[in-house]
């Protein structure tokens, strides 16, 4: 199937916007990872995302918009906590879960009553959103459960065989490198559903990072409020083993050594996992578990799911 990787000039942005209005898919960069986008207002278009990724319909999608005002228009209500967090972190790698407006089809939210919204901090993503004038449902542009893409070439390698006429806007490598923090603001206290590189102020149970992460299921409806909740996710095809101390390495073992700074580690994690996964001489990837501190919580989460 043909793959087109396009530089984001005026002509290609206009073509991408036209494709979105026609119900087609467009892959585009954000500061976190590349997304596979479709109009969030079209159930038929969104279904194409699930088909391309092989994604289960029980896994909801995040909707990208160009401003807080556009996010408010997609919410049944917009609590004060949403405004405070949006003003502090948008544009940026933070997704806010709110009660959805009726204009959002149920396929986007896995049948749930809430939707995750964010304003990405990437010039190409924002230019595309403004050119299309549409909210875009956009999970990571890769096959389900596999390593998320942080370059246009990663998208082509992952989805090229599965998407006819795959159209990719190339915005270079993603700066943040892992998916957004997801925060549920529908209750009296914000709850982190998926850790990312945006940290909230101390919670009632602040120690250890993972203690900030609350269950993502809506107990009343049995629906998932946030993506990234699968036990196995972000995973290479080769076994990934987490260790406290490096063992004696066997034939085919390779160690992924992450930078000591968590932001730098996040920015290279997926690219390095893809590099090691593609090396035929490597049979197993070994990673030392990051420190048990809040700033490493997102990296620990991704590596734990990748090791399942």
N, C-alpha and C positions, 0 to 999 in steps of 0.2 A: 504494500500500500504506500502511496507517495507521502512523504513528509516534507513540509515546508518550514524552514527556520528563517524567520524574517526579522530584520532590524526594524525597530519601532519608529518609522518615520510617518509623516502625515498620511501617505497613501496606504501603508499597511495598517495603521490604526483605523482608518476609514473602512478598509476591507474587513478587519476584525469586527468592527461594530456592525457592519452589514451582516456578517455571518451570525452574530449573536441574535440580531433581530429576526433572522430567518430560522432560528431554532437550532443552529449548529453550535459546535464546541470550539473554544479557543483556549489554548494553553498560554499562560502569561506569568511573568515573574512577580513575586512579592519579596519583601525583605526576609520572610521566613523560609518558604520553599516555593517552587513553581506550582501554580494551581491549574486545574482543568475546569474552565468556566463555561457556564450556560446561564441564560436568563433565569433568575430565581422566580420569575412570575409565570413561567411556562412549565407545567408538569411534564409535558412531552419532551422538552429540551433537557430537563433535569434527568429524566429517565435514561437519556443517552450517556450521561456521566456514569451512572451505575453500571450500564452495560459495558462501557469502555474499560472501567476499572475492575469489573468483576466484583463489585462492592455489594455486600448484603443490604437489602432495603431497610434493615433495622438500625443502620448506622447513619445518623443525621449529617447534614452538610452545613458548613459555615457560609454565611452570605456576606459578600464584600460590597461596601458602599463607599461613596466619595466624601461623605461628611456626616457629622452627628445628626444634622437635620434630616438627611435621607434615612438614617437608621431609625430615628423617631417615627418616621412615616410607616415603617414596617413593624412597629411594636404596638400592641394593644394598649400598653401603658409604659411610661418611661420613668422609673423611680429616680429619686434624687441621687441614690448611689450610682446609678448608671451615668448620670451627668457628671458627677465628680470624677469617676474613673475615666470617662471619655475625654474630659477636658485635660486630665493629667497625662493620658497615654496615647491619645489618637492624634494624628496617624501613628500607628505602632502595632507591635505584636501582641495585642490584647483583644480577645473576643468576649463580648458581653452577651450572656444568655438572658433573654427577656420573654415575656408573653408575646406571642406572635399575632400580627394582624391577619385578617381573613384573606388578604391578598397573597400570602405565602402559601403555596400548595403543600398539602400534607406530605408529599413525597420528599420534600426538602428536610422536613423535621422528623422523619420516621414515624409519622402519625402523631407526634407529640404536640403539646400546646405551646411549646417554647421554641425560640429560634436563636442561634448564635450569630451575632453581627459584629463586623469590625471594619475599620478604615485602614487599609494597608499603607505602609510607609515606603512606597516605591514609586518613582516617577512614572514608570511605564504602566503599572497597575492603575494609578490614579488617572493617567491620560486615557487609558482604555475605558475606565468607568465613566469618565466625562464624555468621551466620544460616543459611547453606546447609550448613555442616559438610562441605563438599566442596573438594578442590583444583580450581582453575579453570584450564584451558588458555585463554590469552587473548592473542592477538596484537593489534596496533593495530586499532581499529575503523574501518577504511577499506578501500576496494578495493585490491587488491594493487598494489604499486609506487607508489601515489599518496601525497600528503602525509598524514602522520599527523595525527589529530585531537587537539586540546587543549581543546576545549569540546564540550558535548553537541550544540550546533547543527552543528558540523563532522561529528559522527557521523551525524546525521540527513541532512545534505546528501550525504554520501558513500554511505551504505548504505541510505537510505530506499527507493530504487527496487529494491533487491535482496533485502530481508529482509521477509517477511510479518510484520506485527504487531511491528515493531521496538520493543523496550522498552529505554529508556535511563535510567539513574540519573544525575541531574545533580548533580555535585559542584563546579561552577564551573570556571574555567580551571586547567589543570595547572601546578603551580609550577615543576617542573624543565623540562618542555617537550620533551625528546628522550628516546629510548629508553634503557633501562638499559645500563650496562657489563656485558658478559658475560665471565666468567672461567672457564676450564676448570681444575678442580682434580683431575682424574683422574691427573695425572702428578706427578713429584717437585717440579716448579716450576709455580706457577700461570701460565697463559697467557691474555692478553687476546685474546678472539675478536672482540669488538666494543667499540670505545671508547665511553665515556659520561662522565657528570659525576663518577663515582667513579674516582679514580686509585689505582693500586697503588703500593707502595714501588718504588724503582728496580729495574729488571730487569737481567739481565746485559748487555743492549744498551739503555741508557737514553735515548740522545739522540734528539730529533726527534719524539717522539710516536708516529708510525706504526711505528717500530721495535719498539714494545711489542706490536703486533698481529701475531699469528701466523696461519698458514693455518688455516682452520676445518674442513678436510676430514679425516675419519678415513681415512687412507690404506689401512687394512686392509679397510674395508667400503665405501669410496667414498661415505659419507654425510656430510651437513653437521651439525655439532654446534651451530650457532648460527644464529638468524635474522639478517637484515640483511646477508647476504653477496652478494646479487644485485648485479650491476654497476650496474643501474639500480634505484633505490629512493628513496622519500621525495620523489618528483618531481612538479613542477607539470606541467600540460598544455602550458604555453608553454615555449619554450626558455629555459634558464638558462645563462648564460655566466659562467665564473669568469675574473677578470682580476687581474693584479698591479698595474696602474695603470688608472685610469678612462680609457676612450677618449673620443673625441668622440661624443656621443650622437646617434643617428639618430631618425627618427620612430618612435614606439612603444616606444623604449627606456625602461626605468625602473630606477633603482638601488635595490637593497635595502641600506640603511645599517644595519648591526648595532651595538648598543651596544659600548663598548670593554671592558666586563667580560664574560668568557666565560659566566658563569652567567646574567647578564641576557640575553645574546645567545641562549643556548639556550632561555630561557623564552619568547621572542617569535618565534623563527625560523619555526616552522610556521604560526603565525597570520598572520605577515606574508607568507609565501609564498602562503598561501591568499587573502589580501586582494589581492595583486598579480595572482594568477592569475585572479581573478574580474573584474578591471577590463577592460572591453572596449576601452579606449583603449590598453592595453599589449600589445605584441607580443613583447617580449623582456625578461627579467629579468637584470640584471647585478649581480654580487656581487664585491667585492674579496676575494681569498683571505685568510682569517684568518692571524695570525702563526704561524710555524713553531715553536711551543712546545707542550709537552705538555698544558697546560691547554686549548688550543684543538683538540686532536686530534679530539675527537668532532664538533665543528662542521665541521672540514675533511672528515671522513669523510662526514657527511650531505650537505654541499654537493657534494662530488665525485660521489657517487652520484646526486644530484638533477640534475646537469648532463649526465648520459650520454644 
